[in-house]
Amino acid sequence: MIDLKQEFIDQFLNSENPFRESVTYTPSGGTAKVISGIVKRGGLGKTSGPAKLLSGWDYELLISQDATSGIATITKGMDKVLIASPEVGGTNSFIVAGIIAKTPLCWHLGLKA
């Protein structure tokens, strides 16, 4: 039987995927942890979406929903993420502002600076 969560980690978040990045995730009241994710810079615009009701995100982040290779529990508005800034070097700090989607495999998060 195929373990879909492990397949997601092995294929989508593996080190050979050119879209995967290492990010530092700090849960509310927890310890910072380096995990793999897919980062979308310039996330959902403030006027995007049905009826233009969705708030904007600075970045979006897709990570595994498990305690070993990802994050098991998200605290919206409290968790922090550090993401490398390839354009200028250094890192940018974000707050997890929203949960765009959650599946048994992954979290799709909206981040704000």
N, C-alpha and C positions, 0 to 999 in steps of 0.2 A: 504494500500500500504506500502511496506517495504521501509524504509529509509536506503539505503545501507551504507551511511557514518556513521550513528549512529550505525548500526550493526557492522561495522568495529571497531569503538571505543569501543563498549560494549563487543565484543567478543575477538578481537585481542589485544587491548590495555588495557583491564581491569586488575585490580590489582591481580586477581587470576591466570592470565596467567604467568607461570613460566619463560617465555622468555622475558617478558616486564620489562623494566627498566625505572627509572626516570632519565632524563637528563636535564641539564640546557642549554637552547637555547637562545642566544643573537643575535637578528637581527641587521644588520648594522644600527647604529644610534638609536637603540631602547633599551628597557629595558629587562633585563634577565628574563626568564620565565621557570619554571619547567614544563616539559611535559613528557608524556609517549612515549616510542619508543621501537623498537626491534633493538638491537645492534649486528652487526656481527664484531667480532674482527678478525684482520688479513684478511682484505678485499681482493678485486680482485687483483691478482698479476700483476706485470708489464708485464709479458709475457703471461698472460691469454687472452682468447677471440679470436675471429676470426682474423686471420692474425697477431695476437700479436700486434694490434694497440692500445689497450686500456691502458691508464695510470693506474698505481697502486693506490689503496687507502689503507690507514692504517686501517681504520675502515669503515663500511657501517652502515647507520642508516635509519630505516623505521619509519616515523611519519605521523600523520594525517595531511591532507591538509585542515585545517580550523582554523579560528582565535580563537575559544574557547578552544578546547582541543589540538590543534596542532599549526602549523604555516601556515598562509595563503600565504605569499610571501617569496621567498628565494632570497637572493643576494649572488650568487656564488662568492667565493673569499673574502667575507667580513663578512658573518655571522660566529659566533663562537658557539661551543658546548663543554660543560664540561661533561665528562662521568666518572663514578666511575671506579676505577681500583681495581677489587676484588682480584687480585693476591698480590698486595703490599699495598693496602689501598690508600687513597687519591683520587685525580681525575687527569685526563688527559685532556688537552685542545686541541681542533681541530678546523681547519678552514673548512667550507663547500667548498670543492674543485671542486665538480661536482654534477650535477643532473643526476643520472643514469636513473631514470624513474619518470614520474609524471602521476598520474591518477586523476580522480575526487575525489578519496578516500584518496590518500596518496602520499607522496614524498618518493623516494628511493634515498638517498644521499651518495656521496662518501666523506669521511673525510680524511684530512691529518694533521699530527701533526705540 
